[in-house]
Amino acid sequence: MEQQKLLQAINQIMPFGKYAGRKLLMLPEPYLVWFHSKGFPQGKLGEQLALIYEVKLNGLESMLMPLLKDEA
């Protein structure tokens, strides 16, 4: 179950803002730090952003890059 949540989070497309259209794993770390300081949005997207923040904070993004799905 946790693996599925992680896969969904890294492949989720950012729906709004400066980085709309990018997968969450590809968001710049400073953007995630800004969200962390201001508060993540409510709901599933906020949970996914918080997860990606933790991934980047711990330097794990390169390990997860192979799990990104290509856009078809």
Buried (B, 14 or more C-beta within 10 A) or exposed (E): EEEEEBBEBBBBEBEEEEBEEBBBBBBEBEBBEEBBEEEBBEEEBEBBBBBBBEBBEEEBBEEBEEEEEEEE
